[in-house]
Amino acid sequence: MAQLRPSIVRGFAFAGLALFSVVQLSLLTIVGMPLIDTVLLAVLLVGLPALAIAQAQLVSESEIERVRAYWMSIVFLSILGLACWLIGTRDGGATEIGLVPRPLSSIATWSFSLAAGCLSIALLSRPVAMWTGVTESATVRQLFPRTREEKGLFTLLSVAAGFGEELAYRGYAIGMLVPLVGLVSAVVLTSVAFGVSHVYQGLLGMVRAGLVGVLLAWGVIASGSVWPAIVGHALVDVVLGLILAEKFLPPENSPGVRE
């Protein structure tokens, strides 16, 4: 990611704060949504993407300590998922955020199908990067595990990501937005926010994450449960990080890799 001047980074931060305030206050005063929901929804749609933009600049300027980064992400994603579960289920129970029981065979079928689709999107990004010259952020390569300890933590991180991000965006946020903007707009808004939250991966990574978000949202809608998205998301991260990392990324020093 190209280095930005501090003034530009501060500008992004102030713009993010302003947009967060507008969204939160609009949901509170115009829509009449409960305060706790307005804050959480604004965090998911605006706060986390804005924070990701600011953090991406810092990450791009330093070498990543993978173990520390994994633990920080595990804790954050676990808290995010727990917050969405506690807030989203306080009135109507677990089904309010898509935690609907399904036969194990159905969950397995949907989970593996979604994982296969997401892996296809991810693996297609390699030829796209090489053919178009759209760069893959070097940060992505840095984050893949090398040692046995890192691989173990990465597996735990993958589970936390499946739990936290799916409960947040596909379970809680879509359910809150559908009565306000309709199903299609809810999927688009959450997928865009999800994509921008992966800005550390560069433009290609944001588009990739956004498309994955759309596919996972479709899986939740079609299966009637968020469980397949949780399991499928975790599977994708594990397979990419532990098995297909080299097939996922363009070769180093190729036109599709940005330092």
N, C-alpha and C positions, 0 to 999 in steps of 0.2 A: 504494500500500500504506500502510495507516494506520501512523503512527509508534508504535513500541513502546518502553516504558521499558527502559533499559539492563539492569535486573535481569531482565526477561523474556527479553531476548536472551541474557543469560548463562545463564539457566535452560534455554533451548533448546540452547545449546552444551553444557552439562553433561549434559543428557538424551541428546543425540546421542552424546557420548563414551561414556556409560554403555551405551547400546544397542549401539554399535559394539563395545565390549569384550565384551558378552554374546554377540553374534552370532559374533564372531571366535573367542572361546574355546570356544563350543559346537561350532562347526565343527571346531576343532582337537582337542578332548578327547572329544567325544561321537561325532562323525561319523568322526573320524580322517583328515580331509582334510589334505593337505600344507600346511605353514605359509604358504607364499607364496600359495597359493590362498585360504586363509582370510582373509588380509589383503586381497587384491584383491576378493574377493567382498563382504566387509564394507564396503569402501570404496564399491563400486558400489551396494549396497542401503541402506546407512545413512550412510556418510561424506559422499558427494556430496550427497544430499538435505539432510542437516543443514547442510552448508556453504552450500548454496544458500539455505536459510532465513535464515541469519545474514547472508549477502551481500545478500540482497534488501532488508533493512532499510537497509544502507548505500547501496545504489543508489538507493533511493527518496528519500533525503535530499539527493542531489546531482545536478548536471547531468552527463550522460554524455559523456565524450570518446570519440566513436565509433571513431576510428582506433586509439587506445590499447586500447579495449575489444576491438576486432576482433583485434588482434595477440595480446593476452593469451589470448583464447579459442582462436585458431588454434594457438598453442603448446601450450596445455593439452590440447586435444582431440587433437592429434597425438601428444603423449606418452601420453595415455590409450589411444589406439588401438594404439600401438606396444607399450605394456606388456601389453595384453591379447593381442596377437599373439605376443609373445615368451613369455609365461607359458602361454598356452593351447595353443601348438603345440609345446612343448618335448618332449612324449612321442609324440604321434600325428600330428604334422604339421598342415598348414593346414586339413585337413578337420575337425579337432577343434573349430574355431571357425566352422564353416560355410563356409569358403572353398573350396567345391566347384565345380570347373569345370563350366560348362554351355554349350551352344551359344549363340553370340552372339545369334541370333534369339530364343531363349528368355529370355535375360537382358533383352533390350530389351523384349520383350512384358510380362514380369513387372514390370520397372522402371517402365514408363509406366503400367501398370495400378495399381500401388501408389501412384505419384505422383498419379494422378487421384483415387484414393480418399482420400488424405491431404489433397489440396487441397479436396475436397468437405467434409471434416470442418472444415478451417480456415475456409473461406468461410461455412459454416453458423453459425459462431460469431458473425458480425456480426449477423444477424437475431435470434439467441438473446439476445445482449447487449442489443439494442434492445427486444425484446419483454418480457424478464424483468427488465430493470434490473440484471442482474448486470454488474458493471463490468469493463471491459478496462483493464489497467494502462497508465498513461501511459508507463511504461518501454518498452513494446513499440514505441510510436510513435517514441520517441527513438532506438531502435536501428536503425531502417530507414535505409539510406544515402541521401545527398543528392547528393554530388559524384561526379565520375568516379572519383577515387581511392578514395572510400569504396565505390563500387559494385564496383570491381575487388577490393578487399579482402574485401567481403562475399561475392563469388563464391568466393574462396579459403576463407573461413570456412565456407561452405556445404559445400564438398568435405571440409574437415576434420571438420565435424559428421557428415556421412554416414559417413566412415571411422571416426572415433573412437567415436561413440555407438552405431553399429550393431555394430561389433566387440565393444564392451563389453557392451551389454545384450542384443542379439539373438544375437550370436555366442558370446561367452564365458559370460555369466551364465546364460542359459537352459540351455546345455549342462551347466553344473555343477550346476544345481538340479534338472533332470529326474530323475536317479537318486534324489534325496533326497525330493522332494515331488510328483513327477509333472508331466506336461506342462502341464496347465491351471493349476495353482498356480504353476508356474515363469513362465508368461506373465503371470499376474496380478501376482506379486511384482515382476517386472522392470518391468512397465508402470506400476505404482504408484510405484516408485522413480524411473523416468524422468519421470513426471508431476510429482512433487514437486520434482525437480531443476529444473523450469521455474517454480518458485514466483514468480520475479521478474515473470512474466506475469500474476500474480493468480490467483484461484480459477478463472476461466474458462479461463485459459491452462493451468493444471495439468490440468484435466479434458480439455481439447483434446489436450494432449501425451500423456496417458494413453491416450486412444482411438487416437491415431496409433500409439502403441507397440504396442497390441494388434493393429492392422491390419498393421503391419510384421512383427510376430512371426508372424502367420498366413501372411504372404507367404514368410517364411523356411521355415516348416514345409511349406507347399504346394509351393514351388518346389524345396526341397531344398538351397538355397544362400542365403548371406547377401548375395551380390553384388547381387541385385535390390533389397534393402532399402538397401544402401549407395548405389546409384545413384539410387533413387527418393527417398530422404531428401534427397540433395544437390539433386536437381531441384526438389523442393518448396520448399526454402529459397531457391533462386535465383529461382524464379518468384514467390514471395510477396514477396521483398525487392526485386526489380528491376522486376516487371511489375504485380503485383496488390496492392500495398501498400494503396492507397486503397480497394479493394474488400474487402480483408481486415478493415480497421479500421472501427469506427463513426465517423461524422463527429465532429470535435472539438466539445466542449461538449454532446454528446448525452447522454442518460441512461446510455448504455453505455460512457462514458469516465470514468475516474477520474484525477484529477490527483494 
